[in-house]
Amino acid sequence: MSKLSNFNIQFGGKVTKALEERYAQSPHWKNGKFDNLVLTTMNVNMRTLPGLIRKQVTNVKVRSPRKPIPILELDIEKFENGDKPKAVWYGHSAALIRIGGKNLLIDPMLGDDTTPIAPTKSKRFSGNTLEIIDQLPRIDAILFTHDHYDHLDYDSMVKLKDKVDTYFVALGVGRHLERWGVPADQIQEFDWWDETEFGGVHLTFTPTRHFSGRGLRDRFKTLWGGWVLKTKEHSIYWTGDGGYGEHFKTIGEKFGPFDWVFAECGQYNKLWPQTHMFPEESIQVAQDVGAKIAMPYHWGGFALALHTWKDPIERFVAEAKKQNQRICTPHIGEVITMGEEPQQMSWYEELE
C-alpha cells in the first residue's frame, strides 16, 4: 500500500447523503450532526491555541515516562478459567473483559500512534503493543465507544479481523469498519440507550458528553458513548470518554449499582473541562452510579494533554481515599478477577 493510500484509509468511511438520512432518524441528530444532551464546548480557539502549542512542546519530559512502561504477558489460563468476570487493561482505553463466558474487547487501540495523519507522532508509553493481539484468545465481540484515533485504530483492526466476527459500535462507526473490510452483517450500531442480548450478556450503549470525528469534514458525524455490561450475577460499567454530567446519575438509577466501574481518567485540561473528566470527577462518577470497585483508564498510554503522566492516577487515588471509594489500579496487562481485586497496586510509583 502506498503512503498516500495508507494516509487516506486512516480516515475511515466517508459520510454519504444516504448515511446522513439514516442518522437523522436518531433523536440525537440535530442540524446535520450528533449533539450532546447538554451544551458542551471546548475553549480551543485562535486566542488559546498559541499558548497550548507552546506548552505542548516545552514540558514534554514530564508528560511521558522516561522508559517504556512494561506490559505483563497475558495469563490465558487465569483469564479464561472460572465463572467470575475478569479484566485486563492494556493502557489508555483498551481492555479485554470476560463476563458471562464471553470475551469482549473494548476500544482495542493497540497501535503505537494516535496521530497517524499528523506530521508528528504521539508515541505510546509501551512498546510493541500490536503484538498483544497475537496473544489474545478468540474474541466474541469488539465494542467501540467512538471513532477518535486513540480508540479506533486501523493498524489494530487489520490484525484483529481474523479473531472476531461481531462488532457492537456507536452509531456511525460502522462505516469505518466496512471500509476496512469488515462485513456489514457483522456490525451492529447503537444509539444511546439501545440494548441487545449477547449470549447471556445484556449490553446497553449509554450517553456521554463528548464529540467525534477522524477528519475535517466528519466532526460530530458519528455518535459517542459508554457501555453497560450485565448478567444475572454481575454488572460492569465502562463510562466512555466525556465530561461530567447528570447523565451519570441517570445511568446509576437505571442500571446501578455496579460491581466494577471503569472511569475515564486522563487527557483533561482546563480548556476542555466539558469533554474529559478530571480525576476527582471520575471518583464522583463511581459514587453516582454505585461502584463497588472503580478502576481508572484513559491514562498510562499517551500524552494527549498537558498534565504529567502520573497526575491522573495520583489524583484518582488521593480522591478515592477522601471519599472512601474502593478502587483497583491494575498493572498494564494484569488479569484482575472480580471479588479478588488487589487492594494496593502502586506499580507506577516505581517508574519515572
N, C-alpha and C positions, 0 to 999 in steps of 0.2 A: 504494500500500500504506500502510495506517495505521501510526502509530508503534507501536501495540500489536502489530499483525501482524508488523512488521519485528522487534520485540523478540523475539517468540516464535519466529520462524523461525530466529533465530540459534542456538538450542539444537540444531537438527537433529532427527533422528528419535528417537522415543521407544522405550524398551526394552519389548518385549512379552513375554508368557509364552512364546510360540512362539519368539521370538528367543533367550530365555534357555535354552530347551531345546536349541536348536541350538548355542549357545555352550558348553553343558555337555558337548558331545562332545569339546571340546578338553581335553587333559591339563593345561592351564594355567588352567582354570576351577575354582576351589575355593571352596566355601561361598558360592556365589552371586555370584562376581566373578572377574575375572582376577587372577593373582598373579605376582609376580616369582620368579625361580629361587632367590633367597636373600632372607632377611629384609631389608626395605627400609623405612626410616622417615623422617619429617620432624619436626624439633623445632619445629613451629609450633603453639603452644597458647595458652591464656589467660595463661600466665606470660610467654611470649616475645613475644606479639603486640603489646602496647603499645610496647615498645622498637622493634620492627620498623616499626610505623606511624610512630613519631616520626622514625626515620632516613629513612623514605621521603619525608617532607615537609620535611626540614631540609638535605639535601645534593643537591637537585635539579640545580643548575647543573653539578656535576662529573660527573653521570651521563649527560648528553646534550651533544652538540656545540653550540657557540654558534650555528653556522649550519648549514643543511641540508647533508647530505653529497651531493655531486653524483653522478649515475649516468651512466655512459658510454652513449651510444646504441649499440644492438646492431648490430654489423657482420655482417649476414646472410651476405655473400659469404664472409668469413673463417670464419664458424661452419659453413657447410654444405659448403664445398669441401674436398676431400681425404679420405683414409681414416683419418686419425688422430683419436682421440677429442678432443672439445672440451668446455669447460665455461664457463658464465657464472654467477657468483654475484651474486644480487640483494639482498644484505644479509640479516642474520638467518639464516633457514633455507631460503630459496627459491633454487633453482638450476635452470638449463637445461643438460642434458647431451646430447651427441651421441656415441653409441657404436654400432658395428655398423650405421651408416647410419640409426639410429633417433633421433628427437628425443624426449627424455624430460624431463618437468618433475617435480622433487621438491619436495614441500610448498610449492606456489606461493601462499603467503600474501603477496599484494601489496597488501593494503589498508593503511589508514593508522592502524588502531587494533586492539590486541589485547584490548581490554575493551569490546566493543560493548554488553554488558549491564550495565555498571557505570556509576555516576554520574560518574566521572572518566575521562578519556581517556588512554591510553598512546600518545602521539603518535610516529609513525615519524620516524627521523632524516633521511629523504629525502622529498622532496615528489613528488606526482603519480605515485606508483608504480603505481596501477591502469592508467595509460596505457601502461605497459610491455607489457601484454597485447596491445594493438593492434599492437605492433611484432614480436611473436613469429611465427615461422614456424608452419606446421601442426605440431601436436603428435601424435606417435604414441601416447603414453601418459602419464598422470599417475600418480606413485607417492606415496602418503601414508604417513608413518611412524606417526602417531597423530592424535587428534582435538582436541588443545588449540587454543585460538583463535590462537595465534601460529604455527600450522602449517596449519590448515584454516579457511579464511575464506569466508564466504558471499558477500560482495561480489566477491571474486576468482572464485569458482565461477560466478556469474551471467555474467561476461564470458568465461570460458574454455569454457563448454559447447559453443559452436559451433566451437571449434578442435580438439576431441578427442573420440574415441568409445571409448577404452579406459582403464580405471582399475584399477590394482593397489593394494589398500589393506589396512591392518591389519584383522584380524578384528573385525567390528562396525561399522567406519566406513562400510560401505556403506549403512546405514540413513539416515545423514545425507545422503549424496549423493542417495539416492532421494527423500527429502523435498524436496530442492532441484531435482528434475526430471530427474535422470539415470536413464535406463532401467536396470533391474536387470540386463539381459543384457549391459550394457557394463562391469559391475563384477565383479572377481574378488577375493575376500577371502583373506587369507593368515594362517595360524597360523605360529608360529616354526618355521623350517626348511622350510616349504613352498616349492616352487620351480616354475618354469614356463619354457618356451622361448618367446621372443617375437621372431620374425623373425631368428634367429641370435644373439640376446642371451639369456643364461641369467640369470634373476632368482631370488634367494633372499631370503626375509624372515628376518632374524636377531634373536635376543633382545637386549633392552636392560634396563636396571634403572631403571624409571620408573613412570609412572601415567597415567591418562587421565580424561576427563570434561569435559563442557561445562556442566553444571548441578549442582544439589544432589543430584539423585536418580540420576545415571548415572555416578558416580565408579567407576572400575575396570570399567566395562561395555563397553569396547572394549579391544582389545589395543594394544600399542605395540612398536616395533622399529626395525631398521635394514635397509638393502638392500645386497646384493652384486650387482654387475653384471659379467658376464664374457662375453667372446667367446673364440675360439680364440687371439687375439693379445693381448688387453688385459683388465685387471681393475680395477674401481673398487669401493671400499667406502665407504658412507655410514653412519656409526655410529648415527645416530638419537640422540634425547635420552636421557640416562641417566647414572647414576653409574658409577664404575669398578668392574670386577669380573672374575672369572675367565672369564666368557663371551667376553671379547675374545681370550684365548689360544686358546680352542676354535675361534673363528671363524678365527683365523690358521692353525691347524692344518688346518682343513677346506678353506679357500679361498685362503690366502695363498701367496706374497707378493702384494702389490698394487702396481700402477703408481701409483695415486692413492688416498689415504685422506682423506676429508672428515671431520674430527674435531670433534664438538661442543665448543664452547669459549666459554662465556659464560652469564650469568644464574646463577652459582653463589653460594653463601653457606654459612657455617659451620653454619647451621640446617638446611640440606638437602644435606649432602655426598654422600648416597647416591643422589640423583636427578639431579644435574647435576655434571659433572666440572670440576675446577679445571684451568687451562691446563697445569700440569705433568703432570697425569694424561692430558691429551689427547695430549701427546707420548709418554707411556708407551704409550698405546694404539697409536700409529703404529708403535712399535717392537715391540709384542706381535704385531702382525699382519703385520709385514714391509713397511712402506710405503716405496716409493722416494721418493715426494713426499707430504708431508702438508699439507693446507690447512685452516685453522680456519673454522668457521662458528658460527652462533648468537650472533653479536655484530654490531655495526655497524648494527643496525636499531631496537632498542627498549631502554629502560631498565626491565628487569623484575627487577632485583636491585639491590643497594646499591653495587656496585663502580663505579668510573669507567668511562666508555665505552671508553677506550683500554686499560684494565687487561688484558682478555683477550688482545689481540694483543701487547701489550708483554711479558707473561709468557710467552706462547706462543713468541715469537721468542727470548727470553732462554734458555728451557729447551731449545729446539732447538739452540742454539749449544753449550750444555753437553753435550748428548747426541749431538752430531754428526749430527743428523737433518735431512735435506734438507727444505725447506719452500717453499711458494709462498703469497704473501699478495696475491691479486689485488685490484685496484680494483673497486668495485661496478659491474657491467655490462661488465667487460672479458672478451674472449674469450681463453681460455687453451687452448693446443694441447699435447697430450701429447707429451713429448720436446722441447718448445721453451719450457719454462716459464721466465719471467724469474727471475733469482736475487735481485735486490734490488728490492723493491717496498714502500717505506715512505711511501706517499701519505698515510697517516693522520697522520704526524708534522707535516704542514703545516697540519692542521686543529686548532682549539682546542675 
